[in-house]
Amino acid sequence: MLRPYFIDTILPNQDLLVDPKTLTNLLAMIPDAATRTKVEGAFQKSDSSVSRWEKLESIVGKAAKTALNAKDYSTQRGLGRCVFDIVFAHVYPRLDVEVSKHMNHLLKAPFCVHPKTGRVCVPMDPATAESFDPMAVPTVAQLLNEHDENGGKWDTTRMGAAVEVFNKTFWNDLQAACALETTAKARDGAGAPTTEW
């Protein structure tokens, strides 16, 4: 699932196999020194990240087959897994432990305000997540100015759009689920025996 995104988006946009710093770190993930040297040599013949990646996959795949034929199972396992490890390390989202365990961090609830930047934590539509720009999120001061300019109507500010996204992506579904649950409980409660005579 991650590999197509890595090849189509990450490699061309971030140039992982062109930038010397990330290239060194990426090559270090190849566990076999001889294979790593072959890959580095092949990289000298091309300059785009995508073509370098194709060479890396080809060389590592051949080296893994050679190790398997030689019954060097530990090398074969390491080489067979390293391509997946590289993709996983560069595409899979990382969670910040401090954000998850401390209450003073921003990522706790929608519409809270970041204490340093003054930006409001607004919900985003998952369907348009790639185009979401965190620097375009309104600050409290901007919202107050928009509120005053629009005669005190909050729904005409950028907060109105954020509330609409919140309702569309979260609240409406939650409300519908709660209504179904309440109806089911009422139906179950109506058929339950009582102690009244």
N, C-alpha and C positions, 0 to 999 in steps of 0.2 A: 504494500500500500504506500509506503514512504518513498520507494525507489523512483517511481515516475515523477513525483514532485521534486525530488532531489535533482534528477537529470534535467527536467524541463524548466524548473524555476530557480532552484538554489545555485546550481553550477553556472548558468549563464549570467544571473543577476549579481552574484557575490564573488565570482571569479576565484573560487577556493583553490583551484589548481594553478593559478597564475601568481597570486600574491605569495611572496617568499615565506612569510611568517606562517600563514595557514597551510601552505604546501609542506613545510617541514613537519608541522604537527600531524598532518594527515598521513604523510609517508611513515612517520613513526608508528602508526597503527598497524602497519604490515609487519607481522611477527618474524618473518624469515628474512635475514639480512641479504642473502643472495637474490631473492625475489625483489626486495626493496631496491637493490642496485640496478636490476634490469628495468624496473619501472622508472627510476630516475633517468636512466639512459634513454628510454623511449620518450620521456618528456622533453628531451632536448630537440626532438624532431617535430614537435607541434607546439602551438602557443595558445590554443583555446582550451578552456576547462572541460568542455564536453568531449572533445577529441582525446584529451589526456585521460579522462575518466574511462572512455572506451578501451584505451590501451591498458590502463590499470586493471580493469575487469578481465581482459583477455589474458594478460600475463599472469595474474594471480590465479585465474581459473586453470591455466595450463600447468602452473607450478603445483596446484593442489592435486591435479590428476597424476602428475609425475610422482608426488609424494605418496599417493595412494598405491600406485603401481609398485613403488619401492617398499611398501608396507611400513612407511613412516607415518603412522596414524596421528601422532600428536601434531606434526607439522601440517598434515592434510587438514585436520580439524581447525587449526589456527588460521590457515589460509582460507579455508572454506567459509569461516565465520567473519574474517576481517572486513570483507566488502560490506556485509550487513552491519557490522559495528560502525564503520565509517559513515554509512548513510544514517544510521540511527543516531549517532552522536551529533550530526549536523542538522537533522530535521526534527527529531522528536522534541516536543516542548519540555522545558525545564521549569520546575517549580522552586521558588525561593523559600527556603525553610523559614526564614525570619518573617516573611510576609504571611506565612500560614500560621505562625504561632503567636505573633504579637498583635495586640488589639489596636495599636497606634498606626498601622499601615493602611494604605488606601483601599486595597482590594478586599473590603469587607462587605460593603453594601452599596447599592446604586444611590446616586445623588448625594453622597458624602463629599466633603471638600478637602482637597489636599492642603495640609497646613502651610507648606512652603510656597507652592505655585498658585494656590487659590483656584485651581481648576476643579471643576465638578466632575465626579465620576459618573459618566453617563452610560447607559446600556447601549450595546451595539447589536445590529442585526447580523446574525451569523452568516446570512446569505451574502452580505456585502462586507465581510470581515477584512478581505484583502485591500479594500479601498479605504478602510477606516484610518484616519489620521489623528493620533492622540494630541498633536499640537494644535489641532483645530477645535478641540474641546473648549467650551466657554469657561471663562473665569467668573467668579461671583460678581466682580465689578462690571464685567461686560453684561451679565444678565440683569443687574440692577439698572444699568443705562438703557438697555432694551426695554425693560419693564416701564421705566419712566417715560420713554419716548412713545410707547404704545398705549399710553393712558391707563397704566396699571393692569393691563391684560397679560397674564403670564403665558397663556397659550400661544401668543404671537411671538414670543421670544424663542431662542434656540432651545430653551428648556421644554417648550411645548413639543418640539420635534422629538426630544429625548423621551418624554413621557409617552408619546405615541408609539415609539419603538418598544418601550418597556411593556406597554399594554399589549401590543401585537405579538411580541416574542415570548412573553412570560405570563402576564397577569390574566389575559383572557382565557388561556388554557388552564391556568390554575383555578380560576373561578368556575369554569365548566366542570373540572374534575371534582371540586368541592361540592358542587350542586348534585352531581351524580352520586357522590358518597353519602351526602345528607339524605337524598331520596332513598337510597338503598337501606340506610339505617332506619329510616322512618317505616319503610315497607317491612323490614325484619321485625321492628318493634311492634308493629300493628298485629302481627301474627303470634307474638309471644304470649304465653299464659300469664294471667295476673292473679293476685291473691285476693281480689275483691269477689264477694259473693253476689 
